[in-house]
Amino acid sequence: MTTSTRRTVRTRSPNTPKTPARAPTGRASSARQRLRLINACISALHIHGPSRTTVAKVVAIAGMSPGIVRFYFASKASMLVASLEYLAAEFEQHVLVPVAQLRRDPVQGLAALVDLYLDPEISSPRKVSVWYSFWGEASSRQEYFDICGNKDQRFAELVRELVGRLIAQGRATHLDADAVALGLIGVLEMLWQDIAFQTEARIDRSEARRRALAYLRSVFPQHFAAVTRLGEEAGYWQIAEHECALPSPGDFVTVDLGPEKALVVRDEAGALHAFRNHCGYRSHRLVSAPRGHLKAIIECPIHGPICDLRGKAAGPPGTYGLSGLPLRQQDGLVWLRMGAGGAHEHLAGMLESVAANSVVVAGDITERVVAADWQRVIEHWLEFELPEQPLGRLTGLLADPELHIDQPSGRMAWRARLESGGRSWFARRYASLAGATHSAGGAVWRREFLPPNQFIEVREEGLSVLQVLGLAAGQSRVRWLEYHSALDTPRLRAMAYLAHRLRGTWLAQDLEATAALQGEQLSPFARAALEMPPVCTAVAAFRASLSPG
């Protein structure tokens, strides 16, 4: 017996209802669609509030078909609840978890709490207004307590624990931990209320952080006197990259420079532009790759096209452009200004030797986190990188140092003659190669400290930049940028290799030393017993520049 399979072909009459929209196949695609709807719902809640938010308004913002919603949410209410659950989970992951890991160091924990609570990815006007809209509308208040009640309680308990530990460490028995913790929570809540009624461009997050830390400083003056984040009290110019890293239109680099996450792009006309690297709809990182190439449009991975390479809106009506950052170019370096206001003198002819050797070629960019305050790292470098008398690793390598300090800015220029008596083979070989084309006077190393946090080193074969960026109390990040001359000769290649090896070794030693010194507090009696040497000239000038008068 033969069995045949007959395939039935069905046709749909004009009156037959259309098949509902199908959800995308694949877990990743499905998750993206759901997240897109949640983000659109958060935007709708920000604009309309819970009671006036509708499915139609959400899908209009998301740019999706109304039928797609039913595949992810049973009703409007479930979609609203999912949006609040998403924000609560994000707060848990990005604030509560990392702060809880710092319980043993309450100063670091409280400083990190302030930073993370006011981070634009957590406290954007769009997100903060959702928290308050659920809490403020009577019909939505129960949902808020059901979803966020435990989170709020854990947050209050964590703040209370950190404050209690700090009181115990400082033996400040006159302080009440509950009252101090309640005061800090109140300060942060008031700052959030200010954010909820502002646009991102009008928010001064540096000032908000300063006010929160001022409260902690008023209660714990000894512990929080030195807790500052670099670049927030005043604006500072920071080196982002060398222009050789962006040779063609559409090339970009991203860089995290303290209080700002920046995106630098070369447009079709060859001009460089710098923007804050976050989406105008939602304060998440817009471009995550460290460098790459864009076509004519900058796109958000969630919302699609945002703007052109000049930062101007290029999407549908209502699309936001990007917020710009001040950018300057000098001697091939790309400088960005972090923070509000402020000014900074750029290099004044220091890079002439590199510029004379044609353009430089992009090399390595290394970032390392060190368990030490940024000021401590800077002071260590000022003592050992700009020595009044070369000692230790520089013995026999450098001679006749000259240090010039510009008061009261704290800018320092240093130079020394290279000699071939260095302790390591790499140092001796580098000095030998460097002196091969120089007269009896010898080759010269030049360094400059640009306050508050940048070291520049210029050599015949290249350029090194070291930056220290404060992350939180007792933690900083070091950026090491290395470039070399485009004049490709065997001697210069060998010098570049040797200089890179020397700098890498010295940097590792410096970071290990500063991490070991962090937290060491010697009493006046111990200092006298150890006969501590006086503070060197460079360190004294740096301290004076941070606290003039």
Secondary structure as GFF3:
##gff-version 3
##sequence-region A 1 549
A	DSSP	alpha_helix	27	48	.	.	.	ID=ss1
A	DSSP	alpha_helix	55	62	.	.	.	ID=ss2
A	DSSP	three_ten_helix	66	71	.	.	.	ID=ss3
A	DSSP	alpha_helix	76	91	.	.	.	ID=ss4
A	DSSP	pi_helix	92	96	.	.	.	ID=ss5
A	DSSP	alpha_helix	97	100	.	.	.	ID=ss6
A	DSSP	alpha_helix	106	117	.	.	.	ID=ss7
A	DSSP	alpha_helix	125	136	.	.	.	ID=ss8
A	DSSP	three_ten_helix	138	140	.	.	.	ID=ss9
A	DSSP	alpha_helix	141	170	.	.	.	ID=ss10
A	DSSP	alpha_helix	177	196	.	.	.	ID=ss11
A	DSSP	three_ten_helix	200	202	.	.	.	ID=ss12
A	DSSP	alpha_helix	205	219	.	.	.	ID=ss13
A	DSSP	alpha_helix	221	224	.	.	.	ID=ss14
A	DSSP	beta_strand	236	242	.	.	.	ID=ss15
A	DSSP	three_ten_helix	243	245	.	.	.	ID=ss16
A	DSSP	beta_strand	251	257	.	.	.	ID=ss17
A	DSSP	beta_strand	260	266	.	.	.	ID=ss18
A	DSSP	beta_strand	272	276	.	.	.	ID=ss19
A	DSSP	beta_strand	291	293	.	.	.	ID=ss20
A	DSSP	beta_strand	297	300	.	.	.	ID=ss21
A	DSSP	beta_strand	304	308	.	.	.	ID=ss22
A	DSSP	beta_strand	327	330	.	.	.	ID=ss23
A	DSSP	beta_strand	333	338	.	.	.	ID=ss24
A	DSSP	alpha_helix	352	356	.	.	.	ID=ss25
A	DSSP	beta_strand	360	370	.	.	.	ID=ss26
A	DSSP	alpha_helix	374	385	.	.	.	ID=ss27
A	DSSP	three_ten_helix	392	394	.	.	.	ID=ss28
A	DSSP	beta_strand	398	406	.	.	.	ID=ss29
A	DSSP	beta_strand	411	418	.	.	.	ID=ss30
A	DSSP	alpha_helix	425	434	.	.	.	ID=ss31
A	DSSP	three_ten_helix	435	437	.	.	.	ID=ss32
A	DSSP	beta_strand	444	450	.	.	.	ID=ss33
A	DSSP	beta_strand	454	459	.	.	.	ID=ss34
A	DSSP	beta_strand	462	472	.	.	.	ID=ss35
A	DSSP	beta_strand	475	485	.	.	.	ID=ss36
A	DSSP	alpha_helix	490	517	.	.	.	ID=ss37
A	DSSP	alpha_helix	524	530	.	.	.	ID=ss38
A	DSSP	alpha_helix	537	546	.	.	.	ID=ss39
###
